[in-house]
Amino acid sequence: MGQLRIPAVFMRGGTSRAVVFHARDLPDERRSRDEIFLAALGSPDPNGRQLDGMGGGISSLSKVCVVGPPTHPDADVDYTFAQVSVREATVHYSGNCGNMSSAIGPFAVDEGLVRPAGARATVRIHNTNTKKLIHAHFPVEDGRAAVDGDLAIPGVSGTGAPIRLEFFAPGGASTGKLLPTGAEVDTLDVPGLGRIRASLVDASNACVFVHAADLGLAGTEMPDELDRATELLPTLEAIRSSASVAMGLAETRQAATSRRPGVPMIGFVSPPQDAPTLAGESLGGDVVDLSARMLSMGQPHRALPLTGALCLAVAARIAGTVAHEVTRASASPGADLRIGMPSGVLVVGAKVRREGEGWVAEQAAFYRTARRLFEGAVLVRVRSRDSRLALRQS
């Protein structure tokens, strides 16, 4: 059968990594692309390690990005995000990845898709998953995206050049509505748990937020501790799947688990409090505005999924939500939010406004760093004859 060589770049974006392809180097047909992505990442792997591919065995390291010509009049490039399952032969396109969004602007500049004038670049990105626009602003050196800088982000060692990501009108990315049920708080009837208060919010990605205390948690639990909580993880999935049905993302709880495991994301929140970090340090409650833990694809995050953090920041600015209830009051409603998480503090800005009886999310923003790690070609073993032919013809 042999192996096929496909041009690709391996990049870190924030606290994630992904294989980044040009759309021109891939077949158009979704099934053929999925087979290529699975082979490139090393999935499915029942051992959960993806040793036969570029994946890292966890959801934040099992990702693919595809960049191509824009289909939106106000964008410079199209960007499609693919979440590749580690243990199963499935690829999901239901949401975006905020971390990897930070790598798309630098990729576009370094690949010559966008040619900046001067020492700074602005790349207008159209995320095809959510149909939303993102602007990436970052420094440029000798016509390429700068790498060196003094921005440190929790969960990544060292520092890098700052990339500011602005998400415009992020509400309704998955469901078409910022508050899919129209309510700031819903009461979900969850099998095996009973009734629980939850906020169902859709900004950049659909999410469901609950109080840590309602789960019998402190809100400062570390990812490994959550991984060992054999009764908790099924409970969180039951809440997530119930929220998925309530948000109109899935018809049944079973479908939410089997077909849409990535969206909505689920998180539990608590008031500002002292907490440990993965680096072994102590994070003081006085330096955060709220505390949060989140899961994606059923796995506790070491940091926070950025689109989940962005959604959380929007939720925290909406009076009456679960997130708003635990957020430190601020004299400035437009101030950035400091979210305490396992890796430290994540700062996110969010602007919302009341409009009639509802809410509108105007904009959300945060800073990341990104770096090009490897460039060349990824070698894949594609067994399907149709996929091999489609790839050769692309």
Stockholm file with secondary structure:
# STOCKHOLM 1.0

chainA/1-394         MGQLRIPAVFMRGGTSRAVVFHARDLPDERRSRDEIFLAALGSPDPNGRQLDGMGGGISSLSKVCVVGPPTHPDADVDYTFAQVSVREATVHYSGNCGNMSSAIGPFAVDEGLVRPAGARATVRIHNTNTKKLIHAHFPVEDGRAAVDGDLAIPGVSGTGAPIRLEFFAPGGASTGKLLPTGAEVDTLDVPGLGRIRASLVDASNACVFVHAADLGLAGTEMPDELDRATELLPTLEAIRSSASVAMGLAETRQAATSRRPGVPMIGFVSPPQDAPTLAGESLGGDVVDLSARMLSMGQPHRALPLTGALCLAVAARIAGTVAHEVTRASASPGADLRIGMPSGVLVVGAKVRREGEGWVAEQAAFYRTARRLFEGAVLVRVRSRDSRLALRQS
#=GR chainA/1-394 SS CCCEEEEEEEEEETTEEEEEEEGGGSCSSHHHHHHHHHHHHTCCCTTSCCTTSSCCSSGGGSEEEEEECCSSTTCSEEEEEEEECSSSSCEECSSCCHHHHHHHHHHHHHTTSSCCCSSEEEEEEEETTTTEEEEEEEEEETTEECCCCSBCCTTSSSCBCCEEEEEESCBTTTTSSSSTTSCSSEEEEETTTEEEEEEEEEBSSEEEEEESGGGTCCSCCCHHHHHHCTTHHHHHHHHHHHHHHHTTSCSSHHHHHHTCSSSSEEEEEECSCCEECTTSCEECGGGCSEEEEEEETTEECSSCCHHHHHHHHHHHTSTTSHHHHHSCCCSCTTSCEEEEETTEEEEEEEEEEEETTEEEEEEEEEEECEEEEEEEEEEECCCCHHHHHHHHHC
#=GC SS_cons         CCCEEEEEEEEEETTEEEEEEEGGGSCSSHHHHHHHHHHHHTCCCTTSCCTTSSCCSSGGGSEEEEEECCSSTTCSEEEEEEEECSSSSCEECSSCCHHHHHHHHHHHHHTTSSCCCSSEEEEEEEETTTTEEEEEEEEEETTEECCCCSBCCTTSSSCBCCEEEEEESCBTTTTSSSSTTSCSSEEEEETTTEEEEEEEEEBSSEEEEEESGGGTCCSCCCHHHHHHCTTHHHHHHHHHHHHHHHTTSCSSHHHHHHTCSSSSEEEEEECSCCEECTTSCEECGGGCSEEEEEEETTEECSSCCHHHHHHHHHHHTSTTSHHHHHSCCCSCTTSCEEEEETTEEEEEEEEEEEETTEEEEEEEEEEECEEEEEEEEEEECCCCHHHHHHHHHC
//
